[in-house]
Amino acid sequence: MESLNDRVNTYVDSWMGPRDPRVRGWLLLDNYLPTLAFTIMYLLIVWLGPKYMKNRQPFSCREIMVVYNLALTALSFYMFYELVTGVWQGSYNFFCQDTHSAGEADDKIIHVLWWYYFSKLIEFMDTFFFILRKNNYQITYLHIYHHATMLNIWWFVMNWVPCGHSYFGATFNSFIHVLMYSYYGLSAIPAMRPYLWWKKYITQGQLIQFVMTMIQTSCAVVWPCGFPMGWLYFQISYTITLIMFFVNFYVKTYRKHKTMAQKDHRHSGVASVNSHSNGATTAETVKHRKLRTD
């Protein structure tokens, strides 16, 4: 009797076509159900977690957050370095790169992009820390949308286009995550906060990332090289949604920040956000909202 996994695989393969044999047997890639199950569990925790924490004291999570964020900083740097050196080794073309044209360099890119896919599962912890610390204002629609979709998108990428033109967004995103997770890891250490000068560049980098990914993907449509067009159109469409949601989020946050800053000035003081803000001011906390959306 055919199992549920087999039925799902048969349906997905009939819809998507033959998979790339180079990733056959890799952890989590042979079957879609585990990735889907992790996503459903994530969404259930996002829904039920704040309800569970409603009448409970927030957890600090400071020590584990330092370790978590710095570990993701190291992983992001590893992926960024390996992707850049792999692209250089394979003489990848910025404008368009097929998935079977660079030999050993393609194999290197595939291995690194598996870690990129797996990192999207690890990053679910971003949201879980918000829930445990009762920072529910940071669990925005953009935050949930991005985290829930990326793991699933990259499962499909890894099975059908695990190298070639798929490299660019992951490379740029890994660099942004080096900045973002290093900032959040070090900011959990109070003595380090005065030295964290790169916070303001993270949001700008995220916007640049989306725009550059859109441009690079569009190049392969204009100057095709054999990379599947369907994937390019999907990438462009998905990036447009991120830009729209991110700009909307950024504008709303900026306006709220400006209004709150004016209110604080009128009252000649700054109010605390809540009892578990670790001493952050209202304006400072709103600034943090701009960062952790990716």
C-alpha positions in Angstrom: 0.0 0.0 0.0 1.4 3.4 -1.0 2.3 5.5 2.0 1.4 9.2 2.5 5.0 10.2 1.8 4.9 8.3 -1.5 1.6 9.9 -2.5 2.9 13.4 -1.7 6.2 12.7 -3.6 4.3 11.4 -6.6 2.1 14.5 -6.7 5.0 16.9 -6.2 7.1 15.2 -8.8 4.2 15.1 -11.4 3.8 18.9 -10.8 7.5 19.9 -10.7 9.2 17.4 -12.9 12.3 15.3 -12.3 14.4 16.2 -9.3 18.1 17.0 -9.2 19.8 13.6 -8.5 22.7 15.3 -6.7 20.7 15.8 -3.5 19.0 12.3 -3.4 19.2 10.9 0.1 20.1 14.2 1.8 18.6 15.0 5.2 15.0 16.3 5.0 15.1 16.6 1.1 13.6 13.3 -0.1 10.2 13.9 1.3 8.2 17.2 1.6 6.1 16.1 4.6 8.8 16.8 7.3 9.3 20.4 6.0 5.5 20.9 5.8 5.1 19.5 9.3 7.8 21.8 10.8 6.0 24.8 9.2 2.6 23.8 10.6 4.2 23.3 14.0 5.8 26.7 13.7 2.5 28.4 12.9 0.7 26.6 15.7 3.3 27.8 18.2 3.0 31.3 16.8 -0.7 31.1 17.4 -0.8 29.3 20.8 2.5 30.5 22.3 1.3 34.1 23.2 -1.9 32.7 24.6 0.1 30.3 26.8 2.4 33.2 28.0 -0.4 35.7 28.5 -0.6 35.3 32.3 3.0 34.1 32.8 6.1 36.1 33.5 8.5 36.6 30.6 11.7 34.6 30.4 15.0 36.5 30.1 16.7 34.0 27.7 19.7 36.3 27.7 22.4 33.6 28.0 20.9 31.3 25.5 20.2 34.2 23.1 23.9 35.2 23.2 24.9 31.7 22.2 22.1 31.3 19.6 22.8 34.6 17.9 26.5 34.2 17.8 26.2 30.6 16.5 24.0 31.8 13.7 26.5 34.6 13.0 29.2 32.0 12.6 27.0 29.8 10.4 26.0 32.8 8.3 29.6 33.8 7.8 30.6 30.3 6.9 27.8 30.2 4.2 28.7 33.6 2.9 32.4 32.7 2.6 31.8 29.3 1.0 29.3 30.7 -1.5 31.6 33.5 -2.5 34.6 31.2 -3.0 32.4 28.7 -4.8 31.1 31.3 -7.2 34.6 32.5 -7.8 35.9 28.9 -8.3 33.1 28.2 -10.8 33.4 31.6 -12.6 29.7 32.1 -12.1 28.1 34.6 -14.4 26.2 37.3 -12.5 23.6 37.7 -15.3 22.7 34.0 -15.6 24.1 30.7 -14.4 22.8 27.3 -15.3 22.7 24.5 -12.7 24.9 22.1 -14.5 27.8 24.1 -15.9 30.5 24.5 -13.2 31.4 20.9 -12.1 33.0 20.8 -8.6 32.0 24.4 -7.9 28.3 23.4 -8.4 28.8 20.6 -5.9 30.3 23.0 -3.4 27.4 25.5 -3.8 24.9 22.7 -3.4 26.4 21.6 -0.1 26.4 25.2 1.3 22.9 25.8 0.1 21.7 22.8 2.0 23.0 24.4 5.1 21.2 27.6 4.1 17.9 25.6 3.8 18.5 24.0 7.2 19.3 27.4 8.7 15.7 28.5 7.9 14.5 25.8 10.3 16.9 26.9 13.0 15.7 30.5 12.5 12.2 29.6 13.7 13.8 30.1 17.2 13.8 33.9 16.4 10.0 33.8 16.9 10.1 31.4 19.8 12.4 33.8 21.7 9.9 36.7 21.1 7.1 34.5 22.5 9.1 33.5 25.6 10.1 37.1 26.3 6.6 38.3 25.5 7.9 40.7 22.8 4.7 40.0 20.8 4.9 43.3 19.0 7.9 41.9 17.1 5.9 39.0 15.7 4.6 40.9 12.7 2.9 39.5 9.7 6.0 40.1 7.7 8.1 38.2 10.2 5.8 35.2 10.2 5.3 35.2 6.4 9.0 35.3 5.7 10.0 32.6 8.2 7.2 30.2 7.2 7.7 30.5 3.5 11.5 30.5 3.3 11.9 26.9 4.6 9.4 25.6 2.1 10.7 27.6 -0.8 14.2 26.3 -0.2 13.1 22.7 0.1 11.9 23.1 -3.5 15.0 25.0 -4.6 17.2 22.3 -3.2 15.4 19.5 -5.0 15.2 21.2 -8.4 17.6 24.1 -8.7 20.2 23.6 -5.9 22.9 25.7 -7.5 23.5 28.0 -10.5 21.4 31.2 -10.4 20.0 30.2 -7.0 23.2 31.3 -5.3 22.8 35.1 -5.3 19.9 35.7 -2.8 21.4 33.2 -0.3 24.8 34.8 -0.5 23.5 38.3 0.1 21.1 37.1 2.8 23.9 35.3 4.6 26.0 38.5 4.7 23.0 40.5 6.1 22.6 37.8 8.7 26.2 38.1 9.8 25.4 41.8 10.6 22.0 41.1 12.1 22.8 38.1 14.3 26.1 39.5 15.5 24.3 42.7 16.5 21.6 40.8 18.4 24.0 38.5 20.0 26.3 41.2 21.3 23.4 43.5 22.2 22.3 40.9 24.7 25.5 41.8 26.6 24.9 45.2 28.2 28.6 46.1 28.3 28.8 45.7 24.5 25.9 48.0 23.5 27.8 51.3 23.3 30.1 49.7 20.7 27.5 48.4 18.3 27.7 51.0 15.5 26.3 49.0 12.6 22.7 48.7 13.7 21.4 51.4 11.4 22.9 49.7 8.4 21.0 46.4 8.8 17.6 47.7 7.7 19.2 49.5 4.7 21.0 46.3 3.8 17.8 44.3 3.9 16.2 46.6 1.4 19.3 46.6 -0.8 19.3 42.8 -0.7 15.7 42.6 -2.0 16.3 45.1 -4.8 19.6 43.5 -5.9 18.0 40.0 -5.8 15.2 41.3 -8.0 17.7 42.8 -10.5 19.9 39.7 -10.6 17.0 37.4 -11.1 15.6 39.6 -13.9 18.9 39.5 -15.7 18.5 35.8 -16.3 15.1 36.5 -17.8 16.5 39.1 -20.2 19.7 37.0 -21.0 18.6 33.4 -20.5 21.2 30.6 -20.1 19.1 27.5 -19.5 18.2 28.2 -15.9 14.4 27.3 -15.6 12.3 30.3 -16.4 9.5 29.3 -14.0 11.9 29.5 -11.1 13.0 33.0 -12.2 9.4 34.3 -12.4 8.6 32.8 -9.0 11.7 34.4 -7.5 10.7 37.8 -8.9 7.1 37.5 -7.7 8.2 36.4 -4.2 10.8 39.2 -3.9 8.1 41.8 -4.9 5.9 40.6 -2.0 8.9 41.0 0.4 9.6 44.5 -0.8 6.0 45.5 -0.5 5.6 44.1 3.0 8.9 45.4 4.2 8.4 48.9 2.9 4.9 49.0 4.4 6.4 47.7 7.7 9.3 50.2 7.6 7.1 53.2 6.9 4.6 52.3 9.7 7.4 51.8 12.1 9.2 55.0 11.2 6.0 57.0 11.5 5.2 55.4 14.9 8.8 56.0 16.0 8.5 59.7 15.0 5.2 60.1 16.8 6.4 58.5 20.0 9.6 60.5 19.9 7.6 63.7 19.7 5.4 62.6 22.5 8.4 61.8 24.7 9.9 65.2 23.9 6.7 66.9 25.0 6.7 65.1 28.3 10.4 65.7 28.8 11.2 62.1 29.4 11.1 58.7 28.0 8.7 56.0 29.3 9.6 52.4 29.6 7.9 50.1 27.2 7.1 47.4 29.7 8.4 45.6 32.7 10.6 43.2 30.7 12.2 45.7 28.3 15.7 45.3 29.9 15.9 49.0 30.3 15.3 49.9 26.6 13.5 53.1 26.0 10.3 53.3 23.9 12.1 54.9 20.9 15.0 52.5 21.1 12.7 49.5 21.2 10.8 50.8 18.1 14.1 51.0 16.3 14.7 47.4 17.0 11.5 46.5 15.3 13.0 47.6 12.0 15.7 45.1 12.2 14.4 41.6 12.9 12.2 41.1 9.9 14.4 38.9 7.8 
